[in-house]
Amino acid sequence: MVTLNAVLGVAAIELGMVLIPGPNMIYLVSRSVTQGRRAGLISLAGVACGFFVYLVAATAGVATIFALVPAVYTALKLAGAAYLLWLAFQALRPGGKSVFAPTALPADRPGKLFTMGLVTNLLNPKIAIMYVSLLPQFVVPARGGVAAQSLTLGLVQITIAITVNGLIAMSAGSIARFLGNRPGWLKAQRYVMGTVLGVLAVRIAADRSRAVVTAAP
């Protein structure tokens, strides 16, 4: 089965990734700020479902497809990098807004909140790369049960992601009010977020690694 080092490695990578503002955080915060904690948690349920979709796909060996067809994997990475770069531009452009800046959004019904959370996560390039490229690197075929290892490591990632995103959704309103009274901090947060997203986009685009094959024995 999985080693402690593998669990700690996945946990460290996921913690770093989930704390970097991205599509999931932006959506959860926007819903929590404009429609309340309940809406944020319903949206989080959709995001969580998206994680499980990726986990099932990874366990089924979908990463192998990307390893065998490098062009598809490259296209996925470039599309993800382009999306993150667009988010960075939105944050850094003149007149851009912080993710915690209140925005007038129409109230959505629970079904739409859940669906949008699911779709946002499924289209999140960070999560796609996590499951297609990073997670398989911690699977050791020699220890047997490749699918079981993928499942275990995926559950570690999901636990951390849901916990951190849940805390963000629950506290987004308070953070928004705090920053709303401090325009300088709000602006600094926007620039930090935009810079981080931009750097991540460049790193993803410049990455020459290939998807790792983790075929079941």
Backbone bond lengths (Angstrom), bond angles and torsions (degrees), N, CA, C in turn:
res aa  C-N    CA-C-N  psi(-1)  N-CA   C-N-CA  omega(-1)  CA-C   N-CA-C  phi
1 M - - - 1.467 - - 1.531 110.16 -
2 V 1.322 116.36 -173.09 1.459 120.01 -174.50 1.524 110.92 -69.84
3 T 1.328 115.53 151.87 1.458 121.14 178.27 1.526 109.64 -90.80
4 L 1.331 116.15 161.67 1.462 121.10 177.28 1.524 110.34 -62.60
5 N 1.330 116.62 -37.66 1.462 120.18 179.14 1.533 111.06 -62.55
6 A 1.342 116.40 -37.66 1.458 120.12 178.75 1.528 110.31 -65.59
7 V 1.321 116.37 -43.44 1.467 120.59 179.59 1.532 110.65 -62.76
8 L 1.332 115.83 -45.73 1.464 120.06 -179.80 1.528 110.96 -66.18
9 G 1.334 116.60 -37.03 1.462 120.31 179.09 1.514 111.96 -64.33
10 V 1.330 116.63 -47.07 1.459 120.89 178.53 1.521 110.07 -63.59
11 A 1.336 116.63 -41.37 1.465 120.76 -179.37 1.532 110.78 -61.64
12 A 1.328 116.52 -42.80 1.465 120.49 -178.61 1.529 110.91 -66.37
13 I 1.324 116.46 -43.99 1.472 119.98 180.00 1.524 110.59 -64.18
14 E 1.328 117.06 -45.07 1.460 120.15 -178.75 1.521 111.29 -65.29
15 L 1.321 118.15 -40.17 1.466 120.50 179.01 1.521 110.25 -61.28
16 G 1.332 116.28 -42.11 1.457 119.28 178.12 1.518 112.16 -65.03
17 M 1.335 116.76 -40.37 1.463 120.82 -177.68 1.525 111.64 -71.19
18 V 1.335 117.72 -40.51 1.456 120.10 -175.65 1.526 111.35 -71.04
19 L 1.339 117.32 -24.33 1.461 120.42 179.41 1.528 111.94 -83.06
20 I 1.336 116.98 -12.67 1.464 120.44 175.88 1.524 108.50 -83.17
21 P 1.328 118.02 121.10 1.470 119.40 -178.66 1.523 111.72 -55.53
22 G 1.308 116.56 129.42 1.453 122.63 179.44 1.513 110.05 -148.03
23 P 1.325 118.19 -168.75 1.462 121.89 -177.40 1.524 114.24 -54.37
24 N 1.340 117.32 -44.10 1.464 119.33 -179.25 1.525 111.61 -62.12
25 M 1.337 116.07 -49.26 1.455 119.59 -179.01 1.522 111.61 -62.25
26 I 1.329 116.10 -43.03 1.463 119.87 -179.36 1.518 111.03 -60.32
27 Y 1.338 116.66 -43.90 1.462 119.66 -178.71 1.525 111.45 -68.52
28 L 1.323 117.24 -45.44 1.460 120.49 -178.57 1.522 111.70 -63.20
29 V 1.320 115.82 -42.42 1.465 119.47 179.90 1.522 110.69 -65.84
30 S 1.332 117.00 -44.23 1.463 119.92 -178.10 1.520 110.73 -61.33
31 R 1.316 117.71 -39.72 1.463 120.67 179.61 1.521 112.34 -72.78
32 S 1.318 117.00 -39.24 1.460 120.24 179.47 1.524 111.52 -66.76
33 V 1.328 115.84 -39.17 1.461 120.34 -178.31 1.524 111.41 -71.03
34 T 1.326 117.12 -42.78 1.465 120.32 -173.64 1.524 114.36 -89.91
35 Q 1.342 117.02 -22.87 1.466 118.45 -173.88 1.526 113.68 -128.83
36 G 1.325 116.93 -0.31 1.457 119.89 175.85 1.520 114.29 100.82
37 R 1.330 114.77 168.56 1.459 120.96 -176.44 1.529 112.39 -62.97
38 R 1.332 116.57 -37.99 1.459 119.66 -178.45 1.530 110.59 -59.23
39 A 1.338 116.26 -43.76 1.459 120.59 178.53 1.526 110.23 -64.11
40 G 1.338 116.28 -38.63 1.452 119.54 178.89 1.517 112.20 -64.27
41 L 1.332 116.66 -39.23 1.460 120.40 -179.36 1.527 111.65 -72.58
42 I 1.330 117.18 -35.36 1.472 119.96 175.85 1.531 109.43 -64.53
43 S 1.332 115.57 -42.24 1.466 120.20 176.94 1.520 110.17 -62.26
44 L 1.341 116.30 -38.67 1.457 120.80 178.98 1.529 110.92 -63.20
45 A 1.340 117.26 -34.92 1.468 120.32 177.24 1.526 110.43 -61.20
46 G 1.337 116.60 -39.30 1.466 120.21 176.60 1.514 111.48 -65.92
47 V 1.336 115.83 -41.66 1.467 120.37 177.63 1.530 109.99 -61.05
48 A 1.335 116.35 -43.17 1.463 120.75 179.54 1.523 111.20 -61.27
49 C 1.323 116.77 -40.27 1.458 120.99 178.27 1.525 110.24 -61.82
50 G 1.326 116.46 -37.23 1.458 120.68 177.47 1.515 112.03 -63.03
51 F 1.344 116.32 -38.17 1.467 119.91 176.32 1.529 110.61 -60.04
52 F 1.330 116.53 -43.11 1.460 120.02 -178.35 1.534 111.42 -67.85
53 V 1.329 117.08 -32.14 1.462 119.89 175.68 1.532 109.54 -62.61
54 Y 1.326 116.35 -45.80 1.462 120.43 177.90 1.521 110.80 -62.80
55 L 1.342 116.57 -39.87 1.454 120.17 -178.79 1.526 111.50 -63.69
56 V 1.316 116.43 -43.73 1.465 120.64 178.45 1.530 109.96 -61.76
57 A 1.337 115.80 -42.78 1.469 119.91 -179.57 1.528 110.65 -64.16
58 A 1.342 116.07 -42.04 1.464 119.70 -179.14 1.524 110.78 -66.30
59 T 1.331 116.04 -41.87 1.456 120.32 179.51 1.523 111.36 -63.96
60 A 1.331 115.33 -31.54 1.466 119.99 -179.89 1.525 112.17 -78.29
61 G 1.323 116.29 -4.80 1.462 119.45 176.52 1.512 114.66 89.69
62 V 1.348 117.74 23.94 1.462 119.98 -179.74 1.532 111.03 -63.37
63 A 1.333 116.68 -28.42 1.472 119.56 179.44 1.521 111.01 -59.09
64 T 1.316 116.25 -30.02 1.457 120.03 179.62 1.522 111.62 -62.41
65 I 1.329 115.73 -34.51 1.470 120.04 179.21 1.523 109.92 -61.50
66 F 1.334 115.61 -43.98 1.462 119.59 -179.73 1.523 111.16 -67.74
67 A 1.333 116.53 -32.70 1.464 119.21 178.55 1.525 111.03 -69.60
68 L 1.331 116.13 -35.16 1.462 120.34 -178.71 1.526 112.25 -81.52
69 V 1.327 116.63 -22.03 1.475 121.04 178.19 1.524 107.56 -123.51
70 P 1.330 117.96 79.34 1.466 122.45 -174.79 1.528 113.70 -55.14
71 A 1.333 117.37 -33.24 1.468 119.96 -177.76 1.532 111.29 -61.13
72 V 1.323 116.63 -37.40 1.462 120.23 179.14 1.523 110.04 -66.94
73 Y 1.324 116.02 -42.80 1.464 120.62 179.21 1.530 110.80 -63.33
74 T 1.329 116.18 -43.22 1.462 120.33 178.89 1.524 111.17 -62.74
75 A 1.321 116.43 -42.00 1.462 120.68 178.97 1.524 110.65 -62.10
76 L 1.336 116.95 -39.83 1.457 121.35 178.66 1.523 110.77 -62.36
77 K 1.334 116.35 -45.23 1.456 119.89 -179.02 1.528 111.55 -65.15
78 L 1.333 116.83 -43.34 1.456 119.86 -178.65 1.526 111.13 -66.75
79 A 1.331 116.65 -38.53 1.467 120.06 177.52 1.525 109.92 -64.47
80 G 1.329 116.42 -41.40 1.454 120.17 178.34 1.520 111.63 -64.97
81 A 1.338 116.63 -41.42 1.459 120.58 178.83 1.533 110.86 -63.64
82 A 1.322 116.33 -40.50 1.461 120.50 179.25 1.523 110.98 -63.46
83 Y 1.335 116.30 -40.06 1.458 120.28 -179.92 1.532 111.12 -65.84
84 L 1.333 116.27 -43.89 1.459 119.73 178.25 1.525 111.07 -64.49
85 L 1.338 116.58 -36.32 1.463 120.62 178.61 1.523 110.39 -65.63
86 W 1.328 116.60 -37.50 1.467 120.45 177.20 1.521 110.33 -64.91
87 L 1.338 117.66 -41.11 1.456 121.09 177.71 1.530 110.70 -63.86
88 A 1.349 116.27 -38.18 1.461 120.51 178.29 1.527 110.23 -63.96
89 F 1.327 116.11 -42.49 1.464 120.56 178.87 1.531 110.62 -62.07
90 Q 1.326 116.70 -41.72 1.448 120.51 179.67 1.528 111.69 -61.44
91 A 1.326 116.28 -33.67 1.460 120.48 -179.34 1.529 112.25 -79.64
92 L 1.343 117.28 -35.23 1.459 121.33 -173.48 1.526 114.42 -93.63
93 R 1.329 117.16 -18.84 1.465 119.11 -176.91 1.523 110.76 -64.93
94 P 1.332 117.25 152.96 1.468 120.52 176.46 1.527 110.62 -56.13
95 G 1.298 115.97 129.78 1.460 119.57 -178.80 1.510 113.50 86.79
96 G 1.332 116.97 1.31 1.456 119.92 178.87 1.517 111.27 -66.76
97 K 1.324 116.15 162.90 1.459 120.69 -177.25 1.518 111.16 -121.09
98 S 1.311 114.64 151.41 1.456 120.80 175.79 1.520 109.89 -72.45
99 V 1.323 116.44 154.44 1.445 120.22 177.34 1.522 111.00 -62.82
100 F 1.339 116.83 -24.05 1.459 121.01 179.97 1.526 112.98 -95.72
101 A 1.336 117.39 4.54 1.460 119.98 177.30 1.524 109.83 -78.98
102 P 1.326 118.51 124.59 1.466 120.91 -179.53 1.522 111.50 -55.71
103 T 1.309 116.91 132.50 1.460 122.48 179.32 1.520 109.12 -126.73
104 A 1.300 116.10 136.78 1.464 120.36 -179.73 1.532 109.46 -71.59
105 L 1.309 116.34 107.77 1.461 121.69 178.30 1.525 108.81 -125.79
106 P 1.321 116.82 142.30 1.471 118.99 177.03 1.516 110.53 -67.24
107 A 1.316 116.41 144.37 1.464 120.82 178.86 1.529 109.92 -69.28
108 D 1.314 116.33 128.82 1.460 121.16 179.57 1.526 110.66 -101.66
109 R 1.316 116.05 151.79 1.454 121.09 176.80 1.526 109.78 -73.85
110 P 1.352 116.94 158.93 1.468 120.21 -178.81 1.524 114.23 -52.03
111 G 1.340 117.09 -40.91 1.458 119.89 -178.82 1.514 111.63 -61.61
112 K 1.311 117.09 -41.76 1.465 120.29 179.99 1.524 110.59 -71.62
113 L 1.326 116.94 -37.57 1.464 120.01 178.02 1.522 110.35 -59.64
114 F 1.328 115.74 -45.64 1.466 120.81 179.57 1.528 110.81 -63.20
115 T 1.331 116.15 -46.66 1.463 120.70 -177.63 1.519 111.60 -63.38
116 M 1.322 116.95 -42.77 1.459 120.35 -179.97 1.525 111.16 -66.57
117 G 1.338 116.60 -36.73 1.460 119.25 175.45 1.515 111.37 -62.92
118 L 1.337 116.14 -42.02 1.468 121.53 178.56 1.523 110.67 -62.89
119 V 1.335 116.98 -50.51 1.470 121.50 -177.21 1.524 110.90 -64.02
120 T 1.346 116.23 -41.91 1.461 119.93 179.50 1.522 111.15 -58.31
121 N 1.328 116.63 -41.51 1.459 119.80 -179.82 1.523 112.10 -72.05
122 L 1.325 117.24 -40.46 1.465 120.04 179.91 1.524 111.54 -63.26
123 L 1.331 117.02 -28.88 1.463 121.18 -179.80 1.527 112.34 -96.59
124 N 1.325 116.45 6.77 1.457 121.32 -178.45 1.531 109.74 -78.12
125 P 1.325 118.69 113.67 1.469 120.84 -176.95 1.521 113.30 -63.05
126 K 1.328 117.37 -31.01 1.461 119.76 179.82 1.525 111.04 -63.20
127 I 1.329 116.66 -41.87 1.457 120.53 -178.46 1.526 110.64 -71.15
128 A 1.320 116.26 -39.57 1.466 119.92 178.29 1.521 110.75 -59.40
129 I 1.316 116.35 -45.49 1.461 120.59 -178.99 1.527 110.25 -68.03
130 M 1.328 116.71 -36.62 1.462 120.89 178.47 1.524 110.81 -57.12
131 Y 1.324 116.76 -46.48 1.455 120.69 -175.35 1.529 112.90 -82.65
132 V 1.323 116.69 -32.35 1.461 119.59 -176.53 1.524 112.58 -81.75
133 S 1.332 117.12 -35.09 1.456 119.25 -172.13 1.527 114.24 -117.32
134 L 1.329 117.55 -45.53 1.457 120.18 -172.29 1.528 113.78 -80.81
135 L 1.314 116.72 -51.05 1.459 120.63 -176.30 1.532 113.64 -56.43
136 P 1.361 118.78 -44.29 1.472 119.14 -178.98 1.521 114.03 -60.29
137 Q 1.337 117.63 -22.27 1.455 120.24 -178.55 1.527 112.61 -68.61
138 F 1.329 116.98 -16.99 1.461 120.70 179.89 1.524 111.94 -97.23
139 V 1.331 116.40 0.29 1.457 120.44 177.41 1.524 109.00 -89.36
140 V 1.331 116.44 130.52 1.468 122.07 -178.64 1.526 108.65 -113.21
141 P 1.341 118.09 100.51 1.468 121.13 -178.23 1.519 113.37 -54.03
142 A 1.336 117.17 -31.62 1.464 120.67 -177.12 1.527 111.89 -64.67
143 R 1.336 116.58 -21.46 1.462 119.80 179.86 1.526 111.48 -86.03
144 G 1.346 117.00 -2.16 1.461 121.03 176.50 1.514 112.69 77.24
145 G 1.331 115.97 166.20 1.462 121.02 176.94 1.513 113.44 57.73
146 V 1.320 117.07 56.20 1.464 121.16 -177.89 1.522 111.26 -57.97
147 A 1.328 116.34 -44.77 1.463 119.93 179.80 1.516 110.95 -62.48
148 A 1.343 117.06 -40.93 1.464 121.26 179.59 1.527 110.94 -65.67
149 Q 1.330 116.57 -38.48 1.469 120.44 177.29 1.531 110.40 -63.94
150 S 1.335 116.27 -44.64 1.465 120.64 179.33 1.524 110.31 -61.20
151 L 1.325 115.84 -41.25 1.462 120.61 -179.70 1.524 110.95 -64.00
152 T 1.323 116.38 -45.77 1.469 120.75 -179.23 1.519 111.86 -62.38
153 L 1.331 116.17 -47.85 1.465 120.28 -179.01 1.530 110.77 -66.52
154 G 1.331 116.51 -35.51 1.453 119.98 177.27 1.515 111.42 -64.85
155 L 1.330 116.96 -38.16 1.470 120.60 178.78 1.530 111.06 -67.24
156 V 1.329 116.16 -33.22 1.469 119.79 175.39 1.530 109.64 -63.39
157 Q 1.328 115.40 -46.22 1.467 120.33 178.86 1.518 111.15 -61.37
158 I 1.317 117.20 -44.67 1.466 121.32 -177.27 1.524 110.72 -65.28
159 T 1.326 117.29 -41.18 1.466 120.84 179.80 1.517 111.61 -59.46
160 I 1.326 116.07 -46.06 1.462 120.14 179.87 1.519 110.89 -66.77
161 A 1.328 116.31 -43.56 1.465 120.59 -177.66 1.529 111.39 -62.81
162 I 1.333 117.03 -45.63 1.463 120.30 -178.40 1.530 110.82 -67.43
163 T 1.337 116.54 -39.92 1.470 120.14 -179.90 1.526 111.33 -62.19
164 V 1.339 116.30 -50.57 1.464 120.32 -177.94 1.526 111.16 -66.92
165 N 1.333 116.49 -45.47 1.466 119.02 179.49 1.521 111.41 -64.60
166 G 1.342 117.02 -34.15 1.458 120.19 177.12 1.517 111.77 -63.87
167 L 1.335 116.06 -43.26 1.463 120.23 177.77 1.522 110.98 -62.91
168 I 1.325 116.08 -38.76 1.467 120.15 178.97 1.524 110.46 -65.85
169 A 1.341 116.61 -44.32 1.459 120.50 179.92 1.524 111.56 -62.98
170 M 1.332 116.58 -38.60 1.460 120.76 -178.26 1.529 112.56 -72.02
171 S 1.335 116.57 -30.97 1.462 119.77 -175.72 1.518 113.70 -104.89
172 A 1.343 117.97 1.29 1.469 120.89 -175.35 1.526 111.79 -58.71
173 G 1.334 116.75 -41.89 1.461 119.86 -178.99 1.515 111.98 -61.91
174 S 1.336 116.60 -44.13 1.465 120.85 179.98 1.522 110.94 -65.46
175 I 1.333 116.37 -41.56 1.467 120.06 178.69 1.525 110.37 -64.08
176 A 1.335 116.38 -41.32 1.463 120.50 -179.69 1.524 110.88 -62.74
177 R 1.342 116.50 -41.56 1.471 119.38 178.94 1.517 110.83 -66.91
178 F 1.336 116.50 -38.54 1.458 120.71 179.27 1.521 111.00 -63.02
179 L 1.329 115.82 -47.80 1.461 120.04 -179.23 1.519 111.92 -72.93
180 G 1.343 116.78 -27.76 1.461 120.05 -179.54 1.514 112.69 -62.46
181 N 1.324 116.02 -28.49 1.464 120.76 178.37 1.519 112.11 -89.51
182 R 1.312 116.24 2.23 1.469 121.50 -178.61 1.535 108.43 -135.87
183 P 1.328 117.55 78.26 1.475 122.34 -176.77 1.530 113.48 -52.94
184 G 1.324 116.85 -35.64 1.457 120.05 -179.69 1.516 112.02 -64.37
185 W 1.327 116.51 -41.31 1.453 121.37 178.58 1.524 110.90 -67.50
186 L 1.335 114.84 -39.10 1.466 119.54 -179.86 1.526 110.25 -62.81
187 K 1.333 115.98 -41.86 1.462 120.92 179.29 1.528 110.68 -66.74
188 A 1.342 116.03 -41.23 1.462 119.87 179.54 1.531 110.29 -63.31
189 Q 1.346 116.68 -41.74 1.459 120.40 178.86 1.524 111.17 -60.85
190 R 1.339 115.52 -39.44 1.466 120.00 179.88 1.524 110.92 -64.24
191 Y 1.328 117.00 -43.18 1.463 120.11 -179.11 1.526 111.74 -68.97
192 V 1.321 116.26 -38.48 1.464 119.63 177.77 1.523 109.64 -63.02
193 M 1.344 116.89 -46.37 1.453 121.14 -179.89 1.521 111.08 -60.78
194 G 1.339 116.67 -46.26 1.456 120.41 -179.57 1.513 112.49 -62.30
195 T 1.328 115.95 -41.04 1.461 120.44 179.48 1.527 111.35 -64.78
196 V 1.331 116.45 -44.95 1.467 120.62 179.93 1.520 111.01 -62.13
197 L 1.333 116.62 -43.81 1.457 120.64 178.90 1.526 111.05 -63.18
198 G 1.325 116.12 -41.11 1.459 120.21 179.86 1.516 112.05 -64.34
199 V 1.334 116.85 -44.31 1.465 121.16 178.68 1.522 110.14 -62.77
200 L 1.339 116.14 -43.36 1.463 119.94 179.43 1.525 110.82 -62.42
201 A 1.333 117.12 -40.21 1.462 121.03 179.11 1.525 111.24 -61.99
202 V 1.329 116.39 -44.04 1.467 120.89 179.83 1.527 110.60 -65.02
203 R 1.326 116.65 -41.86 1.464 120.03 -179.48 1.529 111.25 -64.54
204 I 1.326 116.36 -40.63 1.465 119.79 179.10 1.526 110.30 -65.34
205 A 1.347 116.40 -43.86 1.457 120.54 -178.64 1.529 111.89 -65.53
206 A 1.341 115.99 -34.40 1.465 120.32 -176.98 1.523 112.69 -85.38
207 D 1.327 116.90 -13.19 1.458 120.92 -178.29 1.527 110.75 -64.48
208 R 1.303 117.18 129.01 1.454 122.00 -179.47 1.520 113.11 -107.32
209 S 1.325 116.03 10.14 1.464 119.15 -179.85 1.520 110.45 -72.14
210 R 1.303 116.25 160.07 1.462 121.72 179.98 1.523 109.04 -114.90
211 A 1.307 115.22 159.05 1.456 119.55 177.21 1.517 109.58 -61.37
212 V 1.312 115.48 145.00 1.455 120.64 -176.34 1.529 109.96 -95.12
213 V 1.320 116.26 131.99 1.457 120.87 178.61 1.519 109.46 -80.90
214 T 1.320 116.32 128.17 1.455 120.13 177.44 1.513 109.08 -131.46
215 A 1.310 115.96 55.53 1.457 120.53 -176.86 1.515 110.54 -63.77
216 A 1.307 114.50 141.24 1.455 119.19 -179.41 1.521 109.38 -69.31
217 P 1.337 117.06 147.03 1.461 120.37 -178.79 1.512 110.62 -70.50
